[in-house]
Amino acid sequence: MITIGLTTWTEHPALIGGEQRPVTLTEYAGSLPVVELDTPFYGLPRASTLANWQAQVPDGFQFILKANQVMTTHGQRDQPVTREAVEETFANYCDLVTPLARAHQLRTILFQFPPYFNRTTANIQYLREVRTWMGQLPIAVEFRSPSWFATPGMTKDVLDYLTSMHMTNVTTDEPHNLNDGIPLVETVTTPGLAMIRLHGRNAQGWFNQGASWRKTRTLYKYSEEELQEIAALVRRVAQQASDVCVIFNNNSGRDAAPNALRLREILDLHWTNLAPQQLDLF
């Protein structure tokens, strides 16, 4: 199976005929079968919030949730967190998402590590601790430091390590150079899921971390030629994994949804677990 989704659901006017208003989750679920949410990264939502999300989507709809920033070591270079606090955050997170997992609506938990999470012995061991703390919950890992893929031999070792711990390595499309960003490494480390995240190719916005960085780093519209290349990548990966999930994150200019809908057309995908679309007859 191949699924396509976006980051968040509110800011995609292409899904509602171009109307300039927030998209509802039910409207989103009428077009796409999976969504990625970063809400838990900033703070764990209430269980009632997750239950409300579930109530707005069909049974087969799925969520990708980002791991909390404590779990991904963000900010800990400046403000270290005690091991007890880290373990408590992991425990609370697992309790929170268990109802989603039991309902088969949790596609995976995305650990998007910061650029300074380098390939070190300590961080390699930390990944093993992550697996222990998360139990059997699905995990996807997205590195931001090129140190994890510095050489072909090192790349193989990293991917073998993730495979041994049943962690999905995220194939990322983003600007990169020798010191920043990750090259597009076409990988499948878990046969049940391959994940591809598309951030765009705006190198100037990605590397220039000025005042407007958060607004410009994903300002990019994939061309038809590039979408055809991505479709070919998805087809290749689909030969190795039973489920391929593609997430478009190039939304600074509201390009993610149009690109996603076009990729759906190219791949000729038809999902049966979408929410009924409401038609305005008046």
N, C-alpha and C positions, 0 to 999 in steps of 0.2 A: 504494500500500500504506500502511496505517496500523498502526503498532506502538506498544505501550505498555510502559513499564518503570518501575523504581523505582531509588532510590539505594541501593547496596549490596544484598546478597542475604540477609544473616543475620537481620535484625531484622523479619521480616514473618510473624508467626504465622498470619495469615489464609490464607497459602498452604499451610499444613500442618494445617488443621482446628483452629487455635487452640492447638496444642501450644506450651507455654512452653519452647522450646529453640531454639538457633540453626538456621536453615534452611540446608540445604546448597545449593550452587550447582546441583547436578543437580535438586534438588526445585524450586528457583526456576525453572529452565529448563523444568520441566514445566507451568508456568502462564503464563509471559511470555517473549517472544522477544528481549528486550534488557535490559541492565542498565548503569547508570552507576556508575563506581567512582572514588573520590577518592584511592585509595592512591598513585598517582603524584604527586599534588600535594605530599605530605609527603616523599616520597623515592622514587627510581626503584626499582621491584622488580627482582628478578633475572629473567633470561630464563626460567629454569626455573619461576618462579612463573606467568608468563603461559602457558607450555606446559601447566602443571598445570590452569589455568583452562580452556584449550581442550579438554583431555582429559575434562572433566566435563560438556561441553555438546554438543548436536548440531551438525553442520556449519553449519547455517543460523543458529545463535544469534550475536548480535552484542554487542559491547562498546562503550560510550562511556567514554573515559578522560579524566580531567581533566589538563590541562597542569600541569607542575611549577610550584611557587610562584616559582622563579627566572624562569621563562618568562613569568609573569603579573605580574611586578614586585612581588609581595607583600613587604612588609617592607623594600623598598629605600630608602624615605625615611629610615629610621633606620640601616640598614646597607647602603650601596651595594655592588653587585656589579660586578666588573670586566667589561668587554665580553668578554674572553677566557673568563671563567667562564660568562657567559651563552651564548656560542656553543658552548662545550663541552657545556653542559647540553642545548641543542637537538640537537646531534649525537648524544649518547648516547640521548636520548629517541627520536629517529627510528630509530636502530638497534634499539632495544628493541621498538618497535611494528611494525616492518616485517614480521615473520612473521604478525602478526594481519592486516595489510593484504593480504598476499599470499593469505591464506586467506579473504579477503572477510568477516572477522569484526570488523573495526574500522569501526564505524559513523561515528564522528567523534571528534576530539579537542577537548575543551571548554576554551576559554580563558575562564575566569570572572575578569574583572578586578576589582580592589578598588574601593571607592567613591571613592578619591582618584585613580583613573586617569581624569582629566578629558579633555574634548575640547580638546586643545592641539595645536599644530603638531608638537611632539616626539612625542606619543603617536600622532598620525595617521601619522607617518613610521615609528614603531615597528611599527605593524600591517603596514606594507609589508615591514619587515625580518622579521617573523614569517613571512609568506608565503614569503619567500626562504629562510629557514632550514628551513622545514618541507617545502619542495619540493612535491610533488604530493599530499601527505597531506591528508585532509579536515580542515577546521577549522570549528568553531562558536564564535562569540563571544557572550559575555554580559556586557554592561556593567552596572555598578552605580551609575555616576554619571549623574544626570539631565541633565548638560550635553550628552550626546550627542543628546538628543531634546528640546531646549529649545523649539524652534519647529517647525512643520510643514516649513518650508523647510530647516531644518538636518537634520531627520530624513530627508528625501529625499536630501540630500547624503551623509549617513552611509551610508544603505542603498545608494545608487548606488556609493559607494566600496567597500563590502564586496562588492557584486556583481562589481565589476571585478576583485577579487582572489579570487573564488571562495570567499568565506567565508560561512558560514551565520549569519545573525543570529538569535539565540535570542529567541523571543517569550516573555516572562516574565509570570507572574501572581504579584504580590507586593504588599504594602503600599507606598505611595509618597506623598510630598508634594513640595513645591517644592524641598526641600533633600536629600532622600534617597529612594532607591528609584527604580524604573523603571516608568513607566506601561505598560499592556498595549498594545504596538504590534504589530498583526497584520501580520507581514511574511513575505515569501519572497524571499530574495536568491540562493538557489541552487536551480535547478529540480529537482535530484536529491534534495534534502532540505530539509524545513522542520522546525524543532525547537521544541517548546513545553515549557517547564519550569514546574511548578506548585509554588510554595513555600507556598501558603496565604495567608490574609488576616487574620492575627492582628497587627494594627497595634501593639497595646500590647507584645506580646512582641518584635516585629520592631525597633521603634525604641528600646526601653528596654534598652540594652546594659549591664545590670548583671551580677551574679554568675551568674544563671541564664539569661542570654541565649541561650546555645547550646542549652539544653534547651527554651526556650519560643518561640523565634522561628519555628519551623515547627510549633507546636502548633495544629493546625487541621484540622477535618473538613469537607470540602466537602459542602454540602447537595445534595439531589436536584435542586433548581432550578438550582443553580450547575453541577452536572455536566451538566445538559441544555444550559446555555449554553456550556460548554466543548465539548460534542459538536458544537454548531452551529459553533463556531469551527473545530474540526478539519475538519469537512466543507467549510467555505469554503476553508480553506488547502489541502485536498486537491485542489481544483480547479486549483491553481497549481503544485503540486509532486508529483512522482511518488511520493515517500515522505514521510510525516509521522510523526515520532517524538514521543511525549508522555511526559514523565518526571514522576512524582509525587515531590516532595521533602517533603511535609507529614507527616513521620513521627515527630515528637516524641511523639505519643500513639498511634503505630502505626496511623494512619489512612490511610497511603498505599496499602497493598495493597487494603483494602476499596474505597477510592475508585477505584483502577485497575480492579479486577474489575467494578465497577458500570459504569464508562465503557465497558469492553469489551462489556458486555451492551447498553448503550444504542446503541452503534455497530454491534452485531451482527457482531463480528469473530471470525474463525476462522482461527487460524494453523496451518500444516502443519509447521512446523519446531520443534516443542516436543519436549522429552525425554519418553520414556514414563514415565507416572506409576506408581510402585510402590504396589500395594495390599496393605495388611496384612490377611491373612485369618485371623489368630489373635488 
